[in-house]
């Protein structure tokens, strides 16, 4: 039996078997009464294979694809060369959402807005907030512009290699006037000290047996870890200090809802998931 109105979506990654995206998008489809099929797509980790998977999917009538580790930078390069990029994707240097625009592959990055939407759902204050982010990798890079657009007052990026954080911020300031205007600062992870409104962990720090390299004078009202579904020492550390804490599953749902909206035009109520 064929489904002429069924829309097809995939998430491309390596590894990919653990992805919860199919279940999340199926819940969105039920809420919006849309007929979709969303499946996991394993891809060998090289640019040629990634290009082949994307071409085969869209040439076969696919509507939209999510991109996860380790392909977000490859997706960015593909869209920069062959299609187009949203402002958020350009600044992040990474793409997590693919769709067709005028017959060409277009890339967006919904990670940062997904995080912001989850923080708002939690009721955490973003306006004029003093924010610190741990880590200067792709996860950190993707959320900085949306946080600034949400009205935060200051931003410090702390990284084990401080020069990497400084280089990232210089690139972001060149890419975005809004980031340049805020003048974010950087420091070494162990040098981050003082009281913050929100601290966001964009690293895997603490998941191995190594101790969290945080100054004992570092404190916050709210602590957020982008990881989820496991014991998170970062959250335990700040919860013991009296901070409100959250893991990152709501960010996953938030970025997925925005991808779903880009593809289908349907708005999802994430508070019902």
C-alpha positions in Angstrom: 0.0 0.0 0.0 1.4 3.4 -1.0 1.0 6.6 1.0 1.0 9.4 -1.5 1.0 12.1 1.2 3.5 10.5 3.5 6.6 12.8 4.1 10.0 11.1 4.5 12.7 12.3 6.9 16.0 10.9 8.2 18.7 11.7 10.7 22.3 11.1 9.4 25.0 10.1 11.9 27.8 7.7 12.9 27.0 6.1 15.3 23.2 6.5 14.9 21.5 3.5 16.5 21.1 5.4 19.8 19.3 8.4 18.3 15.9 9.2 19.9 15.0 11.5 16.9 12.6 9.0 15.2 10.5 8.7 18.4 10.5 12.5 19.0 9.4 13.3 15.4 6.8 10.5 15.5 5.3 12.2 18.6 5.3 15.6 16.7 3.5 13.9 13.7 0.8 12.5 16.0 0.3 15.9 17.6 0.0 17.7 14.3 -1.9 14.9 12.5 0.7 14.5 9.8 1.7 11.2 8.1 5.5 10.9 8.2 8.3 8.3 8.2 11.4 9.3 10.0 14.3 6.8 10.2 18.0 6.6 11.3 20.6 6.7 8.5 24.1 5.4 9.2 26.8 6.9 7.0 30.5 6.1 6.7 32.6 9.0 8.1 33.9 10.6 4.9 32.6 13.5 2.7 31.9 11.4 -0.4 29.7 9.0 1.5 27.9 12.0 3.2 27.3 13.6 -0.2 26.0 10.3 -1.6 23.5 9.8 1.3 22.2 13.4 1.0 21.8 13.2 -2.8 20.1 9.8 -2.7 17.7 10.9 0.0 16.6 14.2 -1.7 16.6 12.7 -5.2 14.3 10.0 -3.9 11.7 12.5 -2.7 12.9 13.0 0.8 11.6 16.2 2.5 14.1 16.9 5.3 17.2 15.5 7.1 18.7 16.1 10.5 22.5 15.8 10.8 24.3 14.7 13.9 27.9 13.9 14.9 30.2 13.8 13.1 28.6 15.4 10.0 27.5 18.9 11.0 30.6 20.6 9.6 30.4 18.5 6.4 26.8 19.5 6.0 27.8 23.1 6.4 30.4 22.8 3.6 28.0 21.0 1.3 25.4 23.8 1.7 27.9 26.6 1.5 29.1 25.2 -1.9 25.9 23.9 -3.4 22.9 25.6 -1.8 22.4 28.1 0.9 22.7 28.7 4.7 20.7 30.4 7.4 22.3 33.1 9.5 22.5 30.8 12.5 24.2 28.1 10.4 26.7 30.6 8.9 27.7 31.9 12.4 27.8 28.4 13.9 29.8 27.0 11.1 27.6 23.9 11.4 24.3 22.5 10.1 21.9 20.2 11.8 18.9 20.6 9.5 18.7 20.1 5.7 15.9 20.9 3.3 15.4 21.8 -0.3 15.0 25.4 -1.4 14.5 26.1 -5.1 15.8 22.6 -5.8 19.0 23.1 -3.8 20.1 21.8 -0.4 19.7 24.5 2.3 21.2 24.2 5.7 20.0 25.6 9.0 21.2 25.2 12.6 18.4 24.9 15.2 20.5 23.7 18.1 21.0 27.2 19.8 17.3 28.2 19.4 16.3 24.8 20.7 18.4 25.5 23.9 17.0 29.0 24.3 13.4 27.7 23.9 14.1 25.0 26.6 15.6 27.6 29.0 12.5 29.7 28.5 10.2 26.7 29.1 12.1 26.1 32.3 11.4 29.7 33.3 15.1 30.6 33.6 15.8 34.3 33.3 17.7 35.2 30.1 17.2 39.0 29.9 20.5 40.7 31.0 21.7 37.3 32.4 25.4 36.8 33.3 26.2 33.6 31.4 29.2 31.3 31.3 29.7 28.4 28.8 32.2 25.6 29.4 33.8 24.4 26.2 34.8 25.9 22.8 33.8 23.2 20.4 30.9 22.9 18.0 28.2 22.6 20.7 29.3 25.9 22.3 29.7 27.7 19.0 26.2 26.8 17.8 24.4 28.3 20.8 26.2 31.7 21.3 24.3 33.8 18.8 20.8 32.6 19.9 21.7 33.3 23.5 22.8 36.8 22.6 19.6 37.3 20.5 17.6 36.2 23.6 19.0 39.2 25.5 21.7 37.9 27.8 23.8 40.7 29.4 27.3 39.1 29.3 29.1 36.0 28.2 32.3 34.2 29.3 33.6 31.1 27.4 35.9 28.9 29.6 37.9 26.2 27.9 40.7 23.8 29.0 42.8 25.4 26.2 42.0 29.1 26.6 43.5 30.1 23.2 40.9 27.9 21.5 38.1 29.8 23.2 39.7 33.1 22.2 40.1 32.0 18.6 36.5 30.9 18.4 35.2 34.2 19.9 37.3 36.2 17.4 35.8 34.2 14.5 32.2 34.6 15.9 32.7 38.4 16.4 33.8 38.7 12.8 30.8 36.6 11.6 28.1 38.4 13.7 27.7 42.1 14.6 25.5 41.1 17.5 28.2 39.0 19.1 30.8 41.7 18.4 28.6 44.2 20.2 28.3 42.0 23.4 32.1 41.6 23.6 32.2 38.1 25.1 35.3 37.1 27.0 37.3 33.9 27.4 39.4 32.2 30.1 40.9 28.9 31.2 38.4 26.5 32.7 40.0 26.4 36.1 40.3 30.3 36.1 36.5 30.8 35.8 35.4 32.2 39.1 32.6 34.4 40.6 28.9 34.2 40.6 26.9 33.7 37.4 23.2 33.6 36.7 23.5 30.6 34.3 26.4 28.2 33.5 26.1 25.9 30.5 28.2 22.8 30.1 28.9 22.2 26.4 31.7 19.6 27.1 31.9 16.0 28.3 33.8 17.1 31.4 33.5 14.9 34.4 32.0 11.9 32.6 35.3 10.0 32.9 36.9 9.7 36.4 38.7 13.0 36.1 37.5 15.6 38.7 35.7 18.6 37.5 38.4 21.3 37.1 36.2 24.1 38.5 37.2 26.8 41.0 35.5 26.3 44.3 34.5 30.0 44.3 32.5 29.5 41.1 28.8 29.6 41.6 25.5 30.1 39.7 21.7 30.2 40.2 21.1 27.8 37.2 23.3 25.1 35.7 22.5 23.4 32.4 24.3 20.4 30.9 23.8 19.8 27.1 24.2 16.0 27.7 21.4 13.9 29.0 20.4 10.4 29.9 23.3 9.6 32.2 24.9 10.6 35.5 26.2 14.2 35.0 28.7 15.3 37.7 28.5 18.9 36.5 24.9 19.1 37.5 25.5 17.2 40.8 28.2 19.8 41.7 26.0 22.8 41.3 22.9 21.2 42.7 24.8 20.6 45.9 25.5 24.3 46.0 21.7 25.0 45.7 21.5 25.8 42.0 18.5 24.8 39.8 19.7 22.3 37.3 18.6 20.7 34.0 20.0 18.1 31.6 19.9 18.7 27.8 17.0 16.4 26.7 14.7 19.4 26.4 17.3 21.0 24.0 17.1 17.9 21.8 13.3 18.2 21.7 13.5 22.0 21.1 15.9 21.7 18.2 13.8 18.9 16.7 10.6 20.9 16.9 12.2 23.7 15.0 13.5 21.3 12.3 10.0 19.8 12.1 8.5 23.3 11.7 11.1 24.2 8.9 10.1 21.1 7.0 6.3 20.9 7.5 5.2 24.4 8.5 3.5 22.8 11.5 4.2 24.2 15.0 4.6 21.7 17.9 3.8 22.2 21.6 7.0 20.8 23.2 5.5 21.1 26.7 3.2 18.2 25.9 6.1 15.8 25.3 
